[in-house]
Amino acid sequence: MRAGAEMSIDDVAAAWVAREDRAPLSGDESAERDAWLQADARHFGAYARAHAVLARTDRARALSAGGMDRAYTAQAPRRARRVLRWAVAVAATVGVLAIGVQRHEDGADYYATRKGEILRVPLQDGSAITLDSDSQVRVLFSDSRRDIQLLQGEALFDVARNPERPFVVRADETDVTAVGTSFAVSLTERRSGGVEVLVREGVVDVADTQGAVAPARLVANYRALANRSHGIRIEAVATDDVDQQLAWREGMLSFNGDTLSVAAAQFMRYSDTRIVIDDPLVGSRRIVGLYSASDPLGFARSVALSLGLVVQQHGNVVRLSSPDAAPHVARSMQ
C-alpha cells in the first residue's frame, strides 16, 4: 500500500484494516503492514483504533438486527466477538508501547491504563495482569514473594503456580494471597465501597492487613466483599455470572439487577460522555444486560426503550428522565 502525503496515519490504518477484513493478506502485504506498524509508535495506536471501530460496527449491526431494546448478547455474530478480542489484544500492545514500564526508586514497576484502555501485562514469573480502564498497579518481586499493589481501579490476576513464592495482592487494607489461580480484585466495588475479590479458578486467602477482622478462604465461583467496618462477607457466584462480571476484558459492562445510577457511574470509568439522572426514582430502576462500555449513549437508548424513559443528549451529557419530566429537562439543557 502506497500511503500518499495526503493520507493521514488514521487513513492508512483504516485502509489496512479494511483490506484485512476483505481477505487474508498475502505474505508481501503482511510484511508491508508490519513495516509500517514498526516505523512509528503512533501507527500502532491508529491501527488499534481502526480495529476497535470495526468491532463496534459489527456489534452495532447485531444490535440493529435484534432490536435496539436488546443488549448485545452471546448470540451476536461470533466474528464480532473474535475481532473485538483481537482489537483488545492489539490495544494492550499499544498500551505497553505508549505507557511503558515506569520504574520508581523503590525498585518496583508501575503499570497504568487511561480511561477506556484495557491492558494485559505479562510478568517475569509467567503470571499476567489484565488492567481495567483507569487502573494502576505496583509490581515488586523478590526471591521469596511476589507483591502486587492495586493502587486504583480493577485488575484480573492469572497467577503462575509457585508454592515457594506466594503471590500477594494488596488493595487498600486488604491482602489477597494465592499460589496458582485466577482472580480479580476491584477498588470500585458498587455496594459496600470496600474491596471486592472474585475468584475464577483456584483458591485465595483474603485478610485484613492489620488483623482487625478474621481472614477468609475463597474457592472458585465465590466473591468476598472486604470492608473493615463490616468484616469480610462471602457470596457464591454462578459460573456464568463470573464471566459476565469480567466482561470488561472485552470492552463490555454487565449488569444484573443493578440500578441505573450504579450503571451510570460505571460508564463514567470508560467514557467522557456522562449519563445524568436527576430523578432518584428513575435512578433506582434496575436493569439486566450486557452493554458496550464505550457506548453510553447506546446504553441509554436501550434502557430507555425497555423502561419507558426519555433520552436527551447535549454535548457530552446524556440525560435519562421520565416522560413527564422530559419537557422540563429539555428546557434546562437549552
C-alpha positions as CSV (number, residue, x, y, z in Angstrom):
1,M,0.0,0.0,0.0
2,R,1.4,3.3,-1.0
3,A,0.5,6.0,1.5
4,G,0.4,9.3,-0.2
5,A,1.4,12.5,1.6
6,E,-2.3,13.5,1.7
7,M,-3.3,10.4,3.7
8,S,-3.2,10.7,7.5
9,I,-2.0,8.0,9.8
10,D,-5.6,7.1,10.7
11,D,-6.5,6.9,7.0
12,V,-3.6,4.4,6.3
13,A,-4.6,2.4,9.4
14,A,-8.2,2.2,8.3
15,A,-7.2,1.2,4.8
16,W,-5.1,-1.7,6.2
17,V,-7.9,-2.9,8.4
18,A,-10.4,-2.7,5.6
19,R,-8.1,-4.8,3.4
20,E,-7.7,-7.4,6.2
21,D,-11.5,-7.5,6.6
22,R,-12.0,-8.3,2.9
23,A,-9.5,-11.2,2.7
24,P,-6.3,-12.5,4.4
25,L,-3.2,-10.6,3.5
26,S,-0.5,-12.2,1.3
27,G,3.0,-12.6,2.7
28,D,4.2,-9.5,1.0
29,E,1.3,-7.5,2.2
30,S,1.7,-8.7,5.8
31,A,5.4,-7.7,5.7
32,E,4.5,-4.2,4.3
33,R,1.9,-3.7,7.0
34,D,4.3,-4.8,9.8
35,A,7.0,-2.5,8.5
36,W,4.5,0.4,8.6
37,L,3.5,-0.5,12.1
38,Q,7.1,-0.6,13.3
39,A,8.0,2.7,11.7
40,D,6.2,4.8,14.3
41,A,4.6,4.1,17.6
42,R,1.7,6.2,16.6
43,H,0.9,3.8,13.8
44,F,0.1,1.1,16.4
45,G,-2.4,3.4,18.1
46,A,-4.2,4.2,14.8
47,Y,-4.2,0.6,13.8
48,A,-5.8,-0.5,17.2
49,R,-8.4,2.3,16.9
50,A,-9.3,1.2,13.4
51,H,-9.8,-2.4,14.6
52,A,-11.9,-1.2,17.5
53,V,-14.1,0.8,15.1
54,L,-14.6,-2.3,13.0
55,A,-15.6,-4.4,16.1
56,R,-18.1,-1.7,17.3
57,T,-19.6,-1.6,13.8
58,D,-20.1,-5.4,13.8
59,R,-21.7,-5.1,17.2
60,A,-24.0,-2.3,16.1
61,R,-25.2,-4.4,13.2
62,A,-26.0,-7.2,15.6
63,L,-27.9,-4.7,17.7
64,S,-29.9,-3.4,14.8
65,A,-30.8,-6.9,13.6
66,G,-32.0,-7.8,17.1
67,G,-33.8,-4.6,18.0
68,M,-32.4,-1.5,19.8
69,D,-34.2,-2.5,23.0
70,R,-31.9,-5.6,23.5
71,A,-28.4,-5.6,24.9
72,Y,-25.6,-7.2,23.0
73,T,-25.6,-10.9,24.0
74,A,-23.6,-14.1,23.3
75,Q,-25.9,-14.7,20.3
76,A,-24.3,-11.8,18.4
77,P,-22.1,-12.9,15.5
78,R,-19.0,-14.8,16.6
79,R,-16.9,-12.8,14.2
80,A,-17.7,-9.5,16.1
81,R,-16.5,-11.0,19.4
82,R,-13.4,-12.5,17.7
83,V,-12.5,-9.2,16.2
84,L,-13.2,-7.4,19.5
85,R,-10.9,-9.8,21.4
86,W,-8.2,-9.2,18.8
87,A,-8.6,-5.5,19.0
88,V,-8.3,-5.5,22.8
89,A,-5.1,-7.6,22.4
90,V,-3.7,-5.0,19.9
91,A,-4.8,-2.2,22.2
92,A,-2.9,-3.9,25.1
93,T,0.3,-4.0,22.9
94,V,-0.2,-0.3,22.2
95,G,-0.7,0.4,25.8
96,V,2.6,-1.2,26.6
97,L,4.3,0.8,23.9
98,A,2.7,4.1,24.9
99,I,2.8,3.8,28.7
100,G,5.8,1.5,29.1
101,V,7.0,0.3,32.5
102,Q,7.6,3.1,34.9
103,R,10.3,2.0,37.4
104,H,10.5,4.1,40.6
105,E,13.3,4.5,43.1
106,D,11.7,1.8,45.3
107,G,12.6,-0.8,42.6
108,A,9.0,-1.5,41.7
109,D,7.4,-1.4,38.3
110,Y,4.2,0.6,37.8
111,Y,1.6,-0.1,35.1
112,A,-1.4,2.1,34.4
113,T,-4.3,2.5,31.9
114,R,-6.1,5.6,30.8
115,K,-9.8,5.9,30.6
116,G,-11.2,3.5,28.0
117,E,-8.0,1.3,27.8
118,I,-7.6,-2.3,28.7
119,L,-4.0,-3.5,29.2
120,R,-2.7,-7.1,29.7
121,V,0.7,-7.2,31.3
122,P,2.8,-10.4,31.2
123,L,5.1,-10.7,34.3
124,Q,8.5,-12.3,34.6
125,D,7.3,-15.3,36.5
126,G,4.8,-16.4,33.9
127,S,1.8,-14.7,35.6
128,A,-0.2,-11.9,33.9
129,I,-2.2,-8.9,35.0
130,T,-5.2,-7.5,33.0
131,L,-5.9,-3.9,33.9
132,D,-9.3,-2.4,33.6
133,S,-9.9,1.2,32.4
134,D,-8.3,3.9,34.6
135,S,-6.4,1.4,36.8
136,Q,-2.9,1.2,38.2
137,V,-0.8,-1.5,39.9
138,R,2.7,-1.6,41.5
139,V,4.7,-4.8,41.0
140,L,7.7,-5.7,43.1
141,F,9.1,-9.3,43.1
142,S,11.7,-10.7,45.5
143,D,13.1,-14.3,45.8
144,S,10.5,-15.2,48.4
145,R,7.4,-13.2,47.4
146,R,5.6,-11.7,44.5
147,D,4.0,-8.4,45.7
148,I,1.4,-6.5,43.8
149,Q,-0.4,-3.4,45.0
150,L,-3.6,-2.4,43.3
151,L,-3.5,1.4,43.6
152,Q,-6.6,2.2,41.6
153,G,-9.4,0.6,39.6
154,E,-9.7,-3.1,38.9
155,A,-7.5,-5.9,37.7
156,L,-7.6,-9.6,36.9
157,F,-4.6,-11.7,38.0
158,D,-3.7,-15.0,36.3
159,V,-1.1,-16.5,38.6
160,A,1.6,-18.9,37.7
161,R,1.8,-21.6,40.4
162,N,4.8,-21.4,42.7
163,P,4.2,-22.6,46.3
164,E,7.6,-21.3,47.5
165,R,6.8,-17.8,46.3
166,P,3.4,-16.5,47.3
167,F,1.6,-14.0,45.0
168,V,0.1,-11.3,47.2
169,V,-2.2,-8.5,46.0
170,R,-2.8,-5.6,48.4
171,A,-5.7,-3.3,47.8
172,D,-6.3,-0.6,50.5
173,E,-6.3,-2.6,53.8
174,T,-6.9,-6.0,52.3
175,D,-4.3,-8.7,51.3
176,V,-5.2,-11.4,48.8
177,T,-2.8,-14.3,48.7
178,A,-2.7,-17.0,46.0
179,V,-0.3,-19.7,44.9
180,G,-1.7,-20.6,41.4
181,T,-5.1,-19.3,40.5
182,S,-7.1,-16.7,38.6
183,F,-8.9,-13.9,40.5
184,A,-10.0,-10.3,40.1
185,V,-9.6,-7.5,42.7
186,S,-11.5,-4.3,42.5
187,L,-11.4,-0.9,44.3
188,T,-14.6,0.2,42.6
189,E,-17.0,-2.2,44.4
190,R,-20.5,-1.0,43.8
191,R,-22.3,-1.8,47.1
192,S,-20.0,-1.6,50.2
193,G,-17.4,0.9,48.9
194,G,-14.7,-1.7,50.0
195,V,-12.6,-4.2,48.2
196,E,-14.1,-6.9,46.0
197,V,-12.3,-10.2,45.4
198,L,-13.8,-12.5,42.7
199,V,-12.2,-16.0,42.3
200,R,-12.4,-17.5,38.8
201,E,-10.1,-20.5,39.4
202,G,-8.2,-22.0,42.4
203,V,-8.1,-20.8,46.0
204,V,-7.1,-17.5,47.6
205,D,-6.9,-16.2,51.2
206,V,-8.4,-12.8,52.0
207,A,-7.1,-11.0,55.1
208,D,-7.2,-7.6,56.7
209,T,-3.7,-6.1,56.7
210,Q,-4.0,-5.1,60.4
211,G,-5.7,-8.3,61.6
212,A,-8.7,-6.3,62.6
213,V,-11.1,-8.9,61.1
214,A,-11.0,-12.7,60.7
215,P,-9.4,-13.8,57.4
216,A,-11.4,-15.9,54.9
217,R,-10.5,-18.5,52.3
218,L,-12.2,-18.4,48.9
219,V,-12.5,-21.0,46.2
220,A,-13.6,-20.7,42.6
221,N,-17.0,-19.1,41.9
222,Y,-17.0,-17.2,45.2
223,R,-16.7,-13.5,45.9
224,A,-15.6,-11.6,49.0
225,L,-16.6,-8.0,49.9
226,A,-14.0,-6.7,52.3
227,N,-14.6,-3.7,54.4
228,R,-13.0,-3.1,57.9
229,S,-16.3,-1.8,59.4
230,H,-18.3,-4.8,58.1
231,G,-15.6,-7.6,58.0
232,I,-15.3,-9.9,55.0
233,R,-18.6,-11.0,53.5
234,I,-18.6,-14.1,51.3
235,E,-21.1,-14.8,48.5
236,A,-21.4,-17.7,46.0
237,V,-21.4,-16.6,42.3
238,A,-22.6,-18.7,39.4
239,T,-20.1,-19.5,36.7
240,D,-21.9,-17.5,34.1
241,D,-22.1,-14.5,36.4
242,V,-18.3,-14.7,37.0
243,D,-17.7,-14.5,33.2
244,Q,-20.2,-11.6,32.9
245,Q,-18.6,-9.6,35.8
246,L,-15.2,-10.0,33.9
247,A,-16.8,-8.8,30.6
248,W,-14.8,-5.6,30.9
249,R,-11.9,-7.6,29.5
250,E,-13.7,-7.5,26.1
251,G,-14.9,-3.9,26.4
252,M,-18.3,-4.8,27.8
253,L,-20.2,-4.0,31.0
254,S,-22.6,-6.5,32.6
255,F,-25.5,-5.5,34.9
256,N,-27.6,-8.0,36.8
257,G,-30.2,-6.1,38.9
258,D,-28.0,-3.0,39.3
259,T,-29.7,0.4,39.5
260,L,-29.5,2.9,36.7
261,S,-27.5,5.2,38.9
262,V,-24.9,2.5,39.6
263,A,-24.7,1.8,35.8
264,A,-24.2,5.4,35.0
265,A,-21.3,5.6,37.5
266,Q,-19.7,2.6,35.8
267,F,-19.9,4.1,32.4
268,M,-18.0,7.2,33.6
269,R,-14.9,5.0,34.1
270,Y,-14.8,4.2,30.4
271,S,-16.1,7.4,28.6
272,D,-16.1,11.1,28.9
273,T,-19.8,11.1,28.0
274,R,-21.7,11.3,31.2
275,I,-25.1,9.8,31.9
276,V,-27.1,12.1,34.2
277,I,-30.2,11.0,36.1
278,D,-31.8,13.8,38.1
279,D,-34.8,11.9,39.4
280,P,-33.9,9.4,42.2
281,L,-36.9,7.2,41.3
282,V,-35.5,6.8,37.8
283,G,-32.0,6.2,39.1
284,S,-33.4,3.4,41.3
285,R,-34.8,1.4,38.4
286,R,-33.0,-1.9,38.0
287,I,-31.6,-3.3,34.8
288,V,-30.1,-6.6,33.4
289,G,-28.0,-6.9,30.3
290,L,-24.6,-6.7,28.6
291,Y,-23.6,-3.4,27.0
292,S,-20.6,-1.9,25.3
293,A,-18.5,0.1,27.8
294,S,-17.6,2.7,25.2
295,D,-21.2,3.4,24.1
296,P,-23.0,5.1,27.0
297,L,-25.5,6.7,24.5
298,G,-26.4,3.3,23.1
299,F,-26.9,2.0,26.6
300,A,-29.1,5.0,27.5
301,R,-31.3,4.5,24.4
302,S,-31.6,0.8,25.0
303,V,-32.7,1.1,28.7
304,A,-35.0,4.0,27.8
305,L,-36.9,1.7,25.3
306,S,-37.0,-1.1,27.9
307,L,-38.1,1.1,30.8
308,G,-40.3,3.7,29.1
309,L,-37.8,6.6,29.7
310,V,-36.7,9.5,27.6
311,V,-33.1,10.1,26.4
312,Q,-31.8,13.6,25.7
313,Q,-28.3,14.5,24.7
314,H,-26.5,17.8,24.8
315,G,-22.7,17.6,24.0
316,N,-21.1,15.0,26.3
317,V,-24.1,14.9,28.7
318,V,-26.9,12.3,28.2
319,R,-29.9,12.6,30.4
320,L,-32.4,9.8,31.3
321,S,-35.7,11.0,32.6
322,S,-39.4,10.0,32.9
323,P,-41.7,11.1,30.1
324,D,-43.4,13.6,32.4
325,A,-40.1,15.3,33.3
326,A,-38.7,15.3,29.7
327,P,-40.1,18.8,28.6
328,H,-38.6,20.4,31.7
329,V,-35.3,18.7,31.2
330,A,-35.2,19.8,27.6
331,R,-35.7,23.4,28.5
332,S,-32.9,23.2,31.2
333,M,-30.5,21.8,28.6
334,Q,-31.0,24.6,26.1
